Amino acid sequence: MWWVSAEMIRSCFGSKTTMSASDPGAIVVAKARAGGFRVVPIPGANAAVTALSAAGISEAPFLFAGFLPAKPAARRKALEALSGLPYTLVLYEAPHRVVECLEDMAVVLGPERVVVIARELTKLFEQIHRCRLGEAAGWLRADADRQRGEFVLIVEGSAVPKEGAKADWERVLTALLAELPLAQAVKLACKATGARKNAVYARALQLARARKARGS
């Protein structure tokens, strides 16, 4: 049985983090509303955005994935689903799992991707380290103190979309080129699929040249 008091709500949402973004604050919110309480959001600390502002990884849109599954097999499966996306990935991780999580990320996402490891943000021992995924676990292991605290992991997105994603945006692009000018078709294809503009534009030029050659 659930019960919620005003004191519980004050203590929960008076903490240093923004609840409901990744922590199970949504459960408390739902129970509070069901109990007739008014829930009012107050801007507070957000580790994901704080880390992202100091990461300097890219201008690409970011995807907040929260905590990955704790079990290795499920974690790798979740990473596989994220691996082909062109978005900067923002994740949280616990100190007792951060090393093995980064090892899995290096295997699934590839060791050359850039990662920013941010821990203990806004606190005395804040640390923000940038390296390749293949180097990340070793950097943490080199000093036990680096494995302490709350972690935000920020990883650059996939530079080359997977074949399925490429087929999707190419299909959209081809259809748009049949009806619209090249620049407009590229813009709409990128907006609709999230594909990288440079790749879509280059492919659009190839398709336009091929169509022109067939018509000559």
N, C-alpha and C positions, 0 to 999 in steps of 0.2 A: 504494500500500500504506500502511495506517495502522499507526503504532506509538505507544504511549503509555508514558511513564515516570512514576515517582512525582514526579520534579522538575517535569515538565510540569503535573501535576495540582496540585501545591502552588502553582506560579506562577499558574496559571489561576484557581484559586479563592481565592487570597490577595489578589486585586485589590480595588479599591474598589467594585465593582458586584456585584450578584447575578446570576450567570450563569444561563443556561437560561431566564430570564424573557423575554428578547427576543434577546439575543446567541446565537450558535450553540453555547452551552455544552452543549446536549443531545447533540450529536455526541460531544463529549469524554466525557460521562457514559456513553453507550452503549459506546464503545470501551474505557473503563476497566473497566466491568463485564464486557465480553467478555474482557478480559485478566486477569480474576480479581482486580481491585482492589476494595476496599471503598470505596464512595462515601458520605461522611457530610456532610450539609448543616450549615452553620454560619450563623446569622443574620448578615446583613450589610447594607450600605447598599442601599436600593432607591429609585431616583430617582423612580419613578412615585408611590409612596405618600408620599414626602417632599413632593413638589410638591402632591399632592392635599390633604395636611393643611394647607397654607397657602393653598390656592386660594380657599376660601370660596364656591364656586359654587353648590352645592345639596346637598340631602340625598338626592337620587336615587341609585340604584345606579350604579356606574361600569363602563365597559367598557374594558379595556386592549387597545388595538389594536397596540401595538408600533410598528415602523417601517412606514410606508406604502411602496408600490412607488416606486422611484426614477424611473421613466419617467413623464412627465406624463399620458399617456393612461391608463395603468394606475392611477396614483394617483387620478385623477378618478373612475375606475370604482369603485375601492375606497371612496372618499368617498361616492359615490352610494348604495352599499349600506348605509352607516352613517347616511345623512342623516335617515332617518325614525325612527330609534330614540330612545326616550325616556331613554336613559342618558347620563350625563356621559361624554365620550370622552377617553381618556388616550392620548397618542401620544408617541413619541420621534422626534426628527429631527436630522439632521446639520447642522452650520453652513453648509455650502456649498449646502444645499437648503432651508433653513428659510424663506427669503423666498418662493420660488416655491411652496412647500408651503402657506404661509398665504394666498397669493393664490388658489390653487386651492380652499382651504377656504372662503374668502369667497364665491367664485362658486357652489360646489356646496351649501354648507350655509347660505349667506345672510350678508350683511354685518352683520346686527344681533345675531347670537349673541355672547355673552360668551366671550372666550378669556383664559386665563392663560398667559403665556409665562414659563417658569422656566428659567434657565440657570445653569450652574456651581454647582449646589446644594451647600451646605456648604463651598464654597471661598471664596477671598479676594474674588473678583469676583462673588459670587452676586447675582442680580437676579431679581426676580419682578414682572412687570408685567401689569396687568389692563386690558383694553380691549375694544372691539368688533372682530369679525373684519375688518370693512372698514377698520379703522385700523391693524391689526397690522403689515402689511408696510411701511407708511410709517413706523411707529415704529422698526422695525429699520433701515430705510434711513437714518434721520436721524443715526445714529451707527454707524460701522463696528465699534466695540467691542461693540455690542449683538449683532452677528452671530457672535461668537466663543464657543467652548465647546460643551458638551453641552446639548441642549434637551429639555425636556418641555413638551408643548402640551396644555392641558386646555380642552375646549370643552363648554359646556352642551348638554344633549340637546335633541332636538326637542320643542317645546312642543305642536305639533299633529301627531299621527301621520299618516303618509301614508294614502291612501284604502284601500289593501290591508290595512294594519294595523288601521285603524278597522273595516273590515268583519269582520276576524277577531274582535276583542273584542266587537263588537256581536252577532255570531252566538253567541258563547259566553254573553254576558250574557242574551240572549233565551231561550236554552235553560235557563239556570239559574233565571231568574225564573219560568219555568213550574212549577218544582218547589220553590223555596226562598223564604224571606222576602227582602225587598229587600236589607237590610243584608248578609246572608250571601251573596247572589248577587253583590253588588258586590265583596265581599272576595275571593271565589273567582275571579271574572273577572279582577281585577287581578293576583292571584297567578299565574294560569295564563298570562296574556298579557303581563304587564309594562306594561299600560296605566296611564295616570295616574288616580288615584282620583277626582279632582274631575270629570273628563270622564265617567268611567264612571257615577258617582253621578248626575250631571245627566241622562244619557241614561236611566238606570234610572227616575228619577222621571217622565220623559216617557212611557216605555213603560207604567209603572204607571197613569198618568192616562189614557192612551189605552185601556188595557184596561178600566179602570173605566167610562169613557164608553161603551164598546161594550156593557158589561154592564147599563147603566142604561136 
